[in-house]
Amino acid sequence: MSVIACRVYDDRIDLAADSIRVSGWGSQRTDGKLTKLARVRDVVVGGSGYAAENGLIQLFLQTHRPSAADVQSLLTFLGEFGDWKHKRTGCSKVSNAYLFAFEGRAFATVEYYIEEVHNYYAIGAGEDVATTALHLGHSPRDAVRVACELSVFCEGPIIEESIPAKPRGPIDVTTLDSAVRLKHP
């Protein structure tokens, strides 16, 4: 069980995660050394789901990374991770939900569904509580803190990472206009 929260600011991307480790019907506090949120080379990754898969993706990131900060490159990366995982475990399924932050952008993934995070996002058992806190303007750290207070499936210590954000350019009004027209003919 977990909670990982992300917020994209104009100048940075902040992520925070709890540190609970659940096995069977019990949970353990951790010392924060084996974390579900980690910086591996220049990629920050937070994973919710199986601890083994979190460890494997962190290991994979030591020698691999998405070729670019876009949905297609991250999809290719996850496929390569699935192949790599299969060679070691006999299972290629990417089961966990992840938050990735690199090259000034953030992405949320659930299996092979990927979306760029433009404002805020939370994953894990405490995601509803954390998303509410983020919606109300709180930082990822505060969102995780509230989830730890209100969910039996989330527990400190809170781990944090931050990267510089890619400057946001002006909104392409032409694209926006055509998107609006498609929804409202």
C-alpha positions in Angstrom: 0.0 0.0 0.0 1.3 3.4 -0.8 0.8 7.0 -1.6 2.9 9.0 -4.1 2.0 12.6 -5.0 3.3 14.9 -7.6 2.8 18.6 -8.4 4.1 20.5 -11.4 5.0 24.1 -10.5 6.2 26.7 -13.0 9.8 26.2 -11.9 9.9 22.7 -10.5 8.3 19.3 -10.1 7.9 18.1 -6.6 7.1 14.5 -5.6 6.6 12.9 -2.2 5.8 9.4 -1.0 5.1 7.5 2.2 7.3 4.6 3.3 5.0 1.8 4.5 5.8 -1.7 3.4 2.9 -4.2 3.6 3.2 -8.0 3.5 0.2 -10.2 4.0 -1.9 -8.8 6.9 0.9 -6.8 8.5 2.8 -3.7 7.7 6.3 -2.5 8.7 7.7 1.0 9.1 10.8 1.4 7.1 13.9 3.5 7.7 13.3 5.2 4.3 16.3 3.4 2.7 14.2 1.1 0.6 11.9 3.6 -0.9 9.1 3.6 -3.4 10.3 7.1 -4.6 13.9 7.3 -5.8 16.1 9.2 -8.1 18.0 6.9 -10.4 20.5 8.8 -12.5 18.4 11.7 -13.9 15.0 10.0 -13.6 12.8 10.2 -10.5 10.4 7.3 -10.2 7.7 6.5 -7.7 5.9 3.2 -7.7 2.8 1.9 -6.1 2.1 -1.8 -6.1 4.5 -4.6 -5.6 7.8 -3.8 -3.8 9.6 -6.3 -6.0 8.6 -4.5 -9.2 9.6 -1.1 -7.7 13.0 -2.6 -7.0 13.2 -4.0 -10.5 12.3 -0.8 -12.3 14.9 1.1 -10.2 17.5 -1.5 -11.1 16.5 -1.2 -14.8 16.8 2.6 -14.7 20.5 2.2 -13.7 21.2 1.1 -17.3 18.2 2.3 -19.2 16.0 5.4 -19.5 13.2 6.7 -21.8 14.8 8.2 -24.9 12.8 11.4 -24.5 10.3 13.0 -22.2 7.1 12.1 -24.1 4.3 9.5 -23.9 5.6 7.4 -26.9 9.1 7.1 -25.5 7.8 6.2 -22.0 5.6 3.5 -23.6 8.6 2.1 -25.4 10.6 2.2 -22.2 7.9 0.3 -20.3 7.8 -2.3 -23.0 11.5 -2.8 -22.8 11.2 -3.0 -19.0 8.6 -5.7 -19.4 10.9 -7.7 -21.7 13.8 -7.3 -19.3 11.6 -8.2 -16.3 10.4 -11.4 -18.1 14.0 -12.6 -18.6 14.6 -12.4 -14.8 11.2 -13.4 -13.4 9.2 -15.2 -16.1 6.6 -12.4 -16.0 6.5 -9.5 -18.4 3.5 -7.7 -17.0 4.1 -4.2 -15.7 1.7 -4.3 -12.8 2.5 -1.2 -10.7 1.3 2.4 -11.1 4.2 4.8 -11.5 5.0 8.5 -11.4 8.1 9.5 -13.5 9.8 12.9 -13.6 12.7 13.7 -15.9 13.8 16.3 -18.4 11.5 18.8 -16.8 8.3 16.8 -17.3 6.2 14.4 -15.2 4.1 11.4 -16.3 1.7 9.0 -14.6 1.4 5.4 -15.7 -1.0 2.6 -14.9 0.2 -0.5 -16.7 0.6 0.8 -20.3 -1.7 3.8 -19.9 0.4 6.9 -19.7 -0.5 10.6 -19.3 1.6 13.7 -18.8 1.0 15.4 -15.5 0.4 19.1 -16.1 -0.8 20.1 -12.6 -1.0 17.3 -9.9 -1.5 13.6 -9.6 -1.4 11.0 -6.9 -1.3 7.2 -7.0 -1.6 4.4 -4.4 -4.0 3.4 -1.7 -4.0 7.0 -0.3 -4.5 8.6 -3.7 -8.0 9.9 -3.1 -7.0 11.7 0.1 -3.7 13.0 -1.5 -5.6 14.1 -4.7 -8.0 16.1 -2.5 -5.2 17.8 -0.7 -3.4 18.6 -4.0 -6.7 20.0 -5.4 -7.0 22.3 -2.4 -3.5 23.7 -3.2 -1.3 21.7 -0.8 2.2 20.5 -1.6 2.9 16.8 -2.4 4.6 16.5 1.1 1.4 17.8 2.8 -0.8 15.6 0.6 1.2 12.6 1.6 1.2 13.7 5.3 -2.7 13.9 5.2 -2.9 10.5 3.5 -0.7 9.1 6.3 -3.0 10.6 8.9 -6.2 9.3 7.3 -5.4 6.0 5.7 -4.2 2.9 7.6 -2.4 1.9 4.3 0.0 4.9 4.4 2.8 5.6 6.8 5.9 7.8 7.2 8.6 8.7 6.9 7.9 10.9 4.0 10.4 10.8 1.1 10.7 13.8 -1.3 12.3 14.5 -4.6 12.3 17.5 -6.8 13.5 18.4 -10.3 13.5 21.6 -12.4 10.4 22.0 -14.6 10.5 22.5 -18.3 9.4 26.1 -19.0 5.8 26.2 -20.2 5.3 28.0 -23.4 2.2 29.9 -24.5 -0.9 27.8 -25.1 -1.5 27.1 -28.7 -4.9 28.7 -29.1 -5.4 27.1 -32.5 -5.1 23.6 -31.1 -7.2 24.6 -28.1 -9.9 26.1 -30.3 -10.1 23.0 -32.5 -10.3 20.7 -29.4 -13.2 22.8 -28.1 -15.0 22.7 -31.4 -14.6 18.9 -31.5 -16.3 18.6 -28.1 -18.9 21.2 -28.8 -19.9 21.3 -32.5 
